[in-house]
Amino acid sequence: MAHELEQQTIRATFEAQGDGPWTTVHDSTYENGLNLGIYCAIASPERREEALARTGWLLTKTDGAPGFVQHWGDGEQTTTYLSKGSLDEDIEPLILVREYHGAADSEYEIDQQFRLFHNLRFEAASNTYVKMNDDGSQIPAVRFEGSKIEIRTSLLKQYLAARGMDLLLFVDSATYSDTAPALDETQEFATDKVGGLLNFFENRWASSGPYGSRYLATKVIAHGPVTSCGMWPYEDEDDNYPQFIIGEDEHGRPIKFSCDPDLLANYFGKNPEAPHYLTPVHFRREVLQKYYDKPELYSVEDGYLRCASLWGVAIDNDHSDRVLMFLGDIGRDLPAGERDHWRANMIAPDAHMSETNIRRSFLAQATNPKVVDLVFRRAYRDTTKAWEAKYGWRLFRDLKESDVHLLQQLRLPLNDGQNEFEDSIKVLAKLMSDALNEGSIGKALGTKIPDEKGISKFERFLTAEGYPHVARDIAYLRRVQELRSKVAAHLKGSDYQAMLAKNLGTDRGIEAIQVLLQEGLQFLADLKDWALPPDAGAEGADEAPAAEDSLG
């Protein structure tokens, strides 16, 4: 069994750096008799031989700080500012260490050029830098844990390839023991990647043991070809064009074809034997779940799915049971990383494209959607505008930051699961009852009734204003509120089913939400028509749907 002073674990771990998914580029540890330091430098390949031959580091932690240098010549003193201190041009730090010599904790920074190369974003909560990909996904790029700093190896090697520079990793490890090693001769080692030494010494006054060893080494992580850097013009080629179901043969077996736009037919004679670019592909509505779950990043709109300003694709979502997308759009507009997700949700094309999408895509007609959740979203916005124009204040107040995307999340349930049903009720209640502008309604009333709640205030206001559908719409708001109070309970009481029957009759799941949205849509439409001036009742009836946005 190897003696602990031989530091076999430390040596093996260091020599494996750059081979796994993460590379440790900085560490400073002193515990249990181990004093370990790791640092690194970016250097020209011409420095490899020198770095591997040295017993010490080619660059230390505070090297590279800006400053001045003075020299004498011709009887005059010259002072020159150096942005990298005394460092040579072909070596530079990747980790910037700022030390305050005990007055404050040391601080560690990643070199700006590396951060900008990968466009890294810092997440303070997890103390990591993340890389934002073009498809909206993100991966951890740099992580900090105390003084230990690790960089995603693939991102590190891309940077090295782009620069045409190597990474020099340095280690200095000292450890102590109460027992002497069997052999105490200095060991030197040198390969084309690692060079260094391990020496042994005695220190009879050390509290951790009278025997010690010190491991000093440098590892070279050589840069790859510039074509491996992953940056334009050397990005990885998009070759992920899976096949999607576009029909069924006479035996009911699925017919599939690639979504590669270059292989599809068009109206100009291209690939005449292939399916057309505009061949519709059908998917379960659950395919949209991942996008609804992250409204801060994705937006599921009327006829369009977008990821921030990164990408977007036309969809036919004017259906209650499916979503359609053109085969060519899958390959052209949907990022490669998203296509497998959609492929996992494809279904047989056993229904027609929506009339809305036919009119928009083939007849160039501005057409409003018909499915109730999309219509509801527009009606909600239109009613809010009409009310504010009439009274000078908003009927539905601005939502809190955590709820700002609620209107975009409102939808028919994506499946018949209980969670989808209950989530739809919660969103509807927040939009229709919780968001009532109770403060402005109270001011408009002018009188107060002790303990009067928002819906009751709204009822009193509508009655005073002469609105003709007070009883119907207030009853609707109370039903939605009662449903939300029950479905939000962690434990459903024995009266839960009775409450559902009272408020929904025999409808459940998607059918129940569809009825609630239809009733809410009638409420919003009547309220808007009542609030609009008589000569504006039909204004905007045939306008194309506006782009989705947050309620604010």
Secondary structure in CASP SS format (residue, H / E / C, confidence):
PFRMAT SS
TARGET T0000
AUTHOR 0000-0000-0000
METHOD secondary structure of the structure
MODEL  1
M C 1.00
A C 1.00
H C 1.00
E H 1.00
L H 1.00
E H 1.00
Q C 1.00
Q H 1.00
T H 1.00
I H 1.00
R H 1.00
A H 1.00
T H 1.00
F H 1.00
E H 1.00
A C 1.00
Q C 1.00
G C 1.00
D C 1.00
G C 1.00
P C 1.00
W E 1.00
T E 1.00
T E 1.00
V E 1.00
H E 1.00
D E 1.00
S E 1.00
T E 1.00
Y E 1.00
E E 1.00
N C 1.00
G C 1.00
L E 1.00
N E 1.00
L E 1.00
G E 1.00
I E 1.00
Y E 1.00
C E 1.00
A E 1.00
I E 1.00
A E 1.00
S C 1.00
P H 1.00
E H 1.00
R H 1.00
R H 1.00
E H 1.00
E H 1.00
A H 1.00
L H 1.00
A H 1.00
R C 1.00
T C 1.00
G C 1.00
W C 1.00
L C 1.00
L C 1.00
T C 1.00
K C 1.00
T C 1.00
D C 1.00
G C 1.00
A C 1.00
P C 1.00
G E 1.00
F E 1.00
V E 1.00
Q E 1.00
H E 1.00
W E 1.00
G E 1.00
D C 1.00
G C 1.00
E E 1.00
Q E 1.00
T E 1.00
T E 1.00
T E 1.00
Y E 1.00
L E 1.00
S C 1.00
K C 1.00
G C 1.00
S C 1.00
L C 1.00
D C 1.00
E C 1.00
D C 1.00
I E 1.00
E E 1.00
P C 1.00
L C 1.00
I E 1.00
L E 1.00
V E 1.00
R E 1.00
E C 1.00
Y C 1.00
H C 1.00
G C 1.00
A C 1.00
A C 1.00
D C 1.00
S C 1.00
E E 1.00
Y E 1.00
E E 1.00
I E 1.00
D C 1.00
Q H 1.00
Q H 1.00
F H 1.00
R H 1.00
L H 1.00
F H 1.00
H C 1.00
N C 1.00
L E 1.00
R E 1.00
F E 1.00
E E 1.00
A C 1.00
A C 1.00
S C 1.00
N C 1.00
T E 1.00
Y E 1.00
V E 1.00
K E 1.00
M E 1.00
N C 1.00
D C 1.00
D C 1.00
G C 1.00
S C 1.00
Q E 1.00
I E 1.00
P E 1.00
A E 1.00
V E 1.00
R E 1.00
F E 1.00
E E 1.00
G C 1.00
S C 1.00
K E 1.00
I E 1.00
E E 1.00
I E 1.00
R E 1.00
T H 1.00
S H 1.00
L H 1.00
L H 1.00
K H 1.00
Q H 1.00
Y H 1.00
L H 1.00
A H 1.00
A H 1.00
R H 1.00
G C 1.00
M C 1.00
D E 1.00
L E 1.00
L E 1.00
L E 1.00
F E 1.00
V E 1.00
D E 1.00
S E 1.00
A E 1.00
T E 1.00
Y E 1.00
S E 1.00
D C 1.00
T C 1.00
A C 1.00
P C 1.00
A C 1.00
L C 1.00
D C 1.00
E C 1.00
T C 1.00
Q E 1.00
E E 1.00
F E 1.00
A E 1.00
T C 1.00
D C 1.00
K C 1.00
V E 1.00
G E 1.00
G E 1.00
L E 1.00
L E 1.00
N E 1.00
F E 1.00
F E 1.00
E E 1.00
N C 1.00
R C 1.00
W C 1.00
A C 1.00
S C 1.00
S C 1.00
G C 1.00
P C 1.00
Y E 1.00
G E 1.00
S E 1.00
R E 1.00
Y E 1.00
L E 1.00
A E 1.00
T E 1.00
K E 1.00
V E 1.00
I E 1.00
A C 1.00
H C 1.00
G C 1.00
P C 1.00
V H 1.00
T H 1.00
S H 1.00
C C 1.00
G C 1.00
M C 1.00
W C 1.00
P C 1.00
Y C 1.00
E C 1.00
D C 1.00
E C 1.00
D C 1.00
D C 1.00
N C 1.00
Y C 1.00
P C 1.00
Q E 1.00
F E 1.00
I E 1.00
I E 1.00
G E 1.00
E E 1.00
D C 1.00
E C 1.00
H C 1.00
G C 1.00
R C 1.00
P E 1.00
I E 1.00
K E 1.00
F E 1.00
S E 1.00
C C 1.00
D C 1.00
P H 1.00
D H 1.00
L H 1.00
L C 1.00
A E 1.00
N C 1.00
Y C 1.00
F C 1.00
G C 1.00
K C 1.00
N C 1.00
P C 1.00
E C 1.00
A C 1.00
P C 1.00
H E 1.00
Y C 1.00
L C 1.00
T C 1.00
P E 1.00
V E 1.00
H E 1.00
F E 1.00
R E 1.00
R H 1.00
E H 1.00
V H 1.00
L H 1.00
Q H 1.00
K H 1.00
Y H 1.00
Y H 1.00
D C 1.00
K C 1.00
P C 1.00
E C 1.00
L C 1.00
Y E 1.00
S E 1.00
V E 1.00
E E 1.00
D C 1.00
G C 1.00
Y E 1.00
L E 1.00
R E 1.00
C E 1.00
A C 1.00
S C 1.00
L C 1.00
W E 1.00
G E 1.00
V E 1.00
A E 1.00
I C 1.00
D E 1.00
N C 1.00
D C 1.00
H C 1.00
S C 1.00
D C 1.00
R E 1.00
V E 1.00
L E 1.00
M E 1.00
F E 1.00
L H 1.00
G H 1.00
D H 1.00
I H 1.00
G H 1.00
R H 1.00
D H 1.00
L C 1.00
P C 1.00
A H 1.00
G H 1.00
E H 1.00
R H 1.00
D H 1.00
H H 1.00
W H 1.00
R H 1.00
A C 1.00
N C 1.00
M E 1.00
I E 1.00
A C 1.00
P C 1.00
D C 1.00
A C 1.00
H C 1.00
M C 1.00
S C 1.00
E H 1.00
T H 1.00
N H 1.00
I H 1.00
R H 1.00
R H 1.00
S H 1.00
F H 1.00
L C 1.00
A C 1.00
Q C 1.00
A C 1.00
T C 1.00
N C 1.00
P C 1.00
K C 1.00
V C 1.00
V H 1.00
D H 1.00
L H 1.00
V H 1.00
F H 1.00
R H 1.00
R H 1.00
A H 1.00
Y H 1.00
R H 1.00
D H 1.00
T H 1.00
T H 1.00
K H 1.00
A H 1.00
W H 1.00
E H 1.00
A H 1.00
K H 1.00
Y H 1.00
G C 1.00
W C 1.00
R C 1.00
L C 1.00
F E 1.00
R C 1.00
D C 1.00
L C 1.00
K C 1.00
E H 1.00
S H 1.00
D H 1.00
V C 1.00
H C 1.00
L H 1.00
L H 1.00
Q H 1.00
Q H 1.00
L C 1.00
R C 1.00
L C 1.00
P C 1.00
L C 1.00
N C 1.00
D C 1.00
G C 1.00
Q H 1.00
N H 1.00
E H 1.00
F H 1.00
E H 1.00
D H 1.00
S H 1.00
I H 1.00
K H 1.00
V H 1.00
L H 1.00
A H 1.00
K H 1.00
L H 1.00
M H 1.00
S H 1.00
D H 1.00
A C 1.00
L E 1.00
N C 1.00
E H 1.00
G H 1.00
S H 1.00
I H 1.00
G H 1.00
K H 1.00
A H 1.00
L H 1.00
G C 1.00
T C 1.00
K C 1.00
I C 1.00
P C 1.00
D C 1.00
E C 1.00
K C 1.00
G H 1.00
I H 1.00
S H 1.00
K H 1.00
F H 1.00
E H 1.00
R H 1.00
F H 1.00
L H 1.00
T H 1.00
A H 1.00
E H 1.00
G C 1.00
Y C 1.00
P C 1.00
H C 1.00
V H 1.00
A H 1.00
R H 1.00
D H 1.00
I H 1.00
A H 1.00
Y H 1.00
L H 1.00
R H 1.00
R H 1.00
V H 1.00
Q H 1.00
E H 1.00
L H 1.00
R H 1.00
S H 1.00
K H 1.00
V H 1.00
A C 1.00
A C 1.00
H C 1.00
L C 1.00
K C 1.00
G C 1.00
S C 1.00
D C 1.00
Y H 1.00
Q H 1.00
A H 1.00
M H 1.00
L H 1.00
A H 1.00
K H 1.00
N H 1.00
L H 1.00
G C 1.00
T C 1.00
D C 1.00
R C 1.00
G H 1.00
I H 1.00
E H 1.00
A H 1.00
I H 1.00
Q H 1.00
V H 1.00
L H 1.00
L H 1.00
Q H 1.00
E H 1.00
G H 1.00
L H 1.00
Q H 1.00
F H 1.00
L H 1.00
A H 1.00
D H 1.00
L H 1.00
K H 1.00
D H 1.00
W H 1.00
A H 1.00
L C 1.00
P C 1.00
P H 1.00
D H 1.00
A H 1.00
G C 1.00
A C 1.00
E C 1.00
G C 1.00
A C 1.00
D C 1.00
E C 1.00
A C 1.00
P C 1.00
A C 1.00
A C 1.00
E C 1.00
D C 1.00
S C 1.00
L C 1.00
G C 1.00
END
